[in-house]
Amino acid sequence: MAATITRYTFRFSPPLLAFGVMLIGFGVLLGPVFLVVGGVIFVIGIATWLIDDARAYASAPEPTDGAHH
């Protein structure tokens, strides 16, 4: 059920996370500027992922298959 809620909601988050990790990796080799910029982009990627997931969860219909909480 959770897979149908969040199946196609993440558009820019995984590339942002990958780019942030790449810059952090280069920052280890080249300098602290890349570490800081990569860390900021990484945090923005995680935030957009969580926001997209929360929006998808809020707009998802209630299950009607007899699930009880």
PEZI-V577451 format. One record per pair of residues at least 4 apart in sequence whose C-alpha atoms are under 7 Angstrom apart, sorted by the first residue. I is the first residue (numbers start at 0). J is the second residue. D is the distance in whole Angstrom. If there is no record, write none. Layout:
# PEZI-V577451
i: <I I>
j: <J J>
d: <D D>
This chain:
# PEZI-V577451
i: <0 1 2 4 4 4 5 5 8 8 8 9 9 11 12 12 12 12 12 13 14 15 15 15 15 16 16 16 16 17 18 19 19 19 19 19 20 20 20 21 22 22 22 22 23 23 23 23 23 24 25 25 26 26 26 26 26 27 30 31 32 33 34 35 36 37 38 39 40 41 42 43 44 45 46 47 48 49 50 51 52 53 54 55 62>
j: <4 5 6 55 56 59 52 55 51 52 55 48 51 15 16 44 45 47 48 17 18 19 40 41 44 20 41 44 45 21 22 23 37 38 40 41 24 37 41 25 26 33 34 37 27 33 34 37 38 28 29 33 30 31 32 33 34 34 34 35 36 37 38 39 40 41 42 43 44 45 46 47 48 49 50 51 52 53 54 55 56 57 58 59 66>
d: <7 7 6 6 6 6 6 6 6 7 7 6 6 6 6 5 7 6 5 6 6 6 6 7 5 6 5 5 7 6 6 6 4 6 5 5 6 6 7 6 6 5 6 5 6 6 5 5 7 7 6 6 5 6 7 4 4 7 7 6 6 6 6 6 6 6 6 6 6 6 6 6 6 6 6 6 6 6 6 6 6 6 6 6 7>
